[in-house]
Amino acid sequence: MISVFTQKYGVVETKPLGVIWGKFEQYTSKNTIMFDDIRRNFLMNPQNGLRIRPFREAHFNRQTDKELLKLSKYLKDIVPLDDLSVLNHKHWERYRPRRS
Protein backbone atom coordinates (compact mmCIF):
# COMPACT_ATOMS: atom_id res chain seq x y z
CA MET A 1 0.00 0.00 0.00
CA ILE A 2 1.07 3.57 -0.66
CA SER A 3 0.19 6.68 1.33
CA VAL A 4 -1.47 9.40 -0.75
CA PHE A 5 -2.64 12.87 0.30
CA THR A 6 -6.09 13.96 -0.87
CA GLN A 7 -7.92 17.20 -0.21
CA LYS A 8 -11.04 15.31 0.79
CA TYR A 9 -9.58 12.63 3.11
CA GLY A 10 -6.07 13.79 4.00
CA VAL A 11 -3.48 11.00 3.98
CA VAL A 12 -4.93 7.62 3.01
CA GLU A 13 -3.50 4.24 2.13
CA THR A 14 -4.16 3.08 -1.44
CA LYS A 15 -3.38 0.00 -3.49
CA PRO A 16 -1.54 1.05 -6.66
CA LEU A 17 -1.94 -1.43 -9.48
CA GLY A 18 0.96 0.25 -11.26
CA VAL A 19 3.30 -1.78 -9.06
CA ILE A 20 1.88 -5.03 -10.46
CA TRP A 21 1.76 -3.65 -14.00
CA GLY A 22 5.43 -2.64 -13.71
CA LYS A 23 6.56 -6.07 -12.50
CA PHE A 24 4.42 -8.37 -14.61
CA GLU A 25 4.10 -7.40 -18.27
CA GLN A 26 1.11 -9.69 -18.85
CA TYR A 27 -1.02 -7.48 -16.55
CA THR A 28 -2.22 -4.05 -17.70
CA SER A 29 -5.03 -1.60 -17.02
CA LYS A 30 -6.95 -3.35 -19.79
CA ASN A 31 -7.03 -6.78 -18.11
CA THR A 32 -6.93 -6.07 -14.37
CA ILE A 33 -9.72 -5.46 -11.86
CA MET A 34 -9.13 -4.97 -8.14
CA PHE A 35 -11.91 -6.01 -5.74
CA ASP A 36 -12.22 -4.33 -2.36
CA ASP A 37 -14.89 -3.20 0.07
CA ILE A 38 -13.18 0.19 0.56
CA ARG A 39 -13.48 2.52 -2.44
CA ARG A 40 -10.54 4.77 -1.47
CA ASN A 41 -8.20 1.85 -2.14
CA PHE A 42 -8.87 2.57 -5.83
CA LEU A 43 -7.78 6.23 -5.74
CA MET A 44 -4.78 5.62 -7.98
CA ASN A 45 -6.66 3.35 -10.41
CA PRO A 46 -10.35 4.28 -10.25
CA GLN A 47 -11.27 2.62 -13.56
CA ASN A 48 -9.87 -0.70 -12.36
CA GLY A 49 -11.56 -0.82 -8.98
CA LEU A 50 -14.72 -2.74 -8.20
CA ARG A 51 -16.31 -2.24 -4.81
CA ILE A 52 -17.92 -5.26 -3.21
CA ARG A 53 -19.93 -5.47 -0.03
CA PRO A 54 -17.96 -6.42 3.07
CA PHE A 55 -18.52 -9.92 4.41
CA ARG A 56 -19.54 -9.34 8.01
CA GLU A 57 -20.74 -11.69 10.71
CA ALA A 58 -19.83 -14.73 8.65
CA HIS A 59 -21.25 -17.17 11.17
CA PHE A 60 -24.72 -15.58 10.67
CA ASN A 61 -24.58 -14.71 6.96
CA ARG A 62 -22.68 -17.59 5.42
CA GLN A 63 -25.82 -19.27 4.02
CA THR A 64 -27.38 -16.12 2.55
CA ASP A 65 -24.39 -14.17 1.22
CA LYS A 66 -24.50 -14.10 -2.59
CA GLU A 67 -21.88 -11.44 -3.37
CA LEU A 68 -19.28 -13.81 -4.84
CA LEU A 69 -21.91 -15.63 -6.91
CA LYS A 70 -23.03 -12.32 -8.43
CA LEU A 71 -19.42 -11.29 -8.97
CA SER A 72 -18.61 -14.55 -10.78
CA LYS A 73 -21.50 -13.93 -13.19
CA TYR A 74 -20.21 -10.42 -13.91
CA LEU A 75 -16.70 -11.72 -14.53
CA LYS A 76 -17.99 -14.39 -16.92
CA ASP A 77 -19.99 -11.73 -18.78
CA ILE A 78 -16.99 -9.44 -19.31
CA VAL A 79 -14.46 -12.11 -20.34
CA PRO A 80 -14.91 -11.38 -24.08
CA LEU A 81 -14.05 -7.68 -23.69
CA ASP A 82 -10.63 -6.44 -24.83
CA ASP A 83 -10.43 -3.53 -22.37
CA LEU A 84 -11.93 -3.85 -18.88
CA SER A 85 -10.92 -0.30 -17.92
CA VAL A 86 -13.67 1.18 -20.12
CA LEU A 87 -16.36 -0.40 -17.94
CA ASN A 88 -18.07 1.47 -15.14
CA HIS A 89 -17.57 -1.07 -12.35
CA LYS A 90 -19.64 1.10 -10.02
CA HIS A 91 -22.74 -0.50 -11.52
CA TRP A 92 -21.34 -3.99 -12.00
CA GLU A 93 -24.40 -5.72 -10.56
CA ARG A 94 -26.60 -4.26 -13.30
CA TYR A 95 -24.24 -5.05 -16.19
CA ARG A 96 -25.78 -6.89 -19.14
CA PRO A 97 -23.55 -8.05 -22.00
CA ARG A 98 -24.34 -6.77 -25.47
CA ARG A 99 -26.01 -9.26 -27.74
CA SER A 100 -24.16 -9.96 -30.97
N, C-alpha and C positions, 0 to 999 in steps of 0.2 A: 504494500500500500504506500501511497505517496501523499504527503500533506500538501494541500492547496488552499490558498486564501481566496475567499469569495466575499463580495460586498454583503450578500444576503446572510451567510452563515458564519463568516469568519474563517478560521482555519478548520478544515475538515479532511478526513482521510478518504482517498479515492483509490479505485483499482484501475490503473492505466493499462489498457490492452496493448498499447504501443510497445511495452516491454516484451510481450509474447510475440507480437508481429516482428520485432527486431531480432528475436532469437530463433524463430522458426519460420522459414520463408513460405511454408505451405499455408500459414494462417495469415489472413488479411482482414481488412474492414469489410470486405465483401462476403466472407464466409464464416464470420465469428459473431456469436451472440453471447452476452454475459447475463446470467440469471442472478437476481438478488432481490431481497425483500426491502432493501434500502435504496431509494432512487439516487441519493447523492453519490453513491459509489460509481455512478455512470457519468459524473461531471466531465471527465476528460474524453469520453466516447459516448455521447448521448444517443447516437443513432444505432449503437450496438448493444444497448442495455434493454433488458426486458424485466420489468418488475413483477414478481410473483408474491402471493400472499404468504406471510410467515406461517410456519407450522407450529402452532402453540398447543399446549396441553395435549400432547400426543396420546397419552393414555386414555383421554376422553374422545378424541377426534379421529383416531386412527381408522375407524370403520367408515367414516363419512367424508373424509378429506378426498377431494377429487382433483386437486390442483395439478398434480403430475400427469394424471390421465388427460386432462384438457391440454396441458402443455405438449404432451406427446402427439396429440392430434394436430396441433398447430405446426410442430416441427415436421411432421410428415407432409403437411400441406405445402410448406415452403421449400421443401427439398429441390423441386425443379428450378427454382429461381437462381439466376446467375449472380445477383447482388442483393444480399440480405440487408445491407445498410440503407436501402431505399424504402424499406418498410417502416411503418409507424408502429413500433412494438407496444406503444401505449394502449392500443386497442386490439391486442393480440387475440383476445378471447372471442372477438367478433369477426375475425378474419375469415373470408371465404375465397378459396382459390378461383381464378378466372377459368371459365369453361373454354376449351379450345374447339 
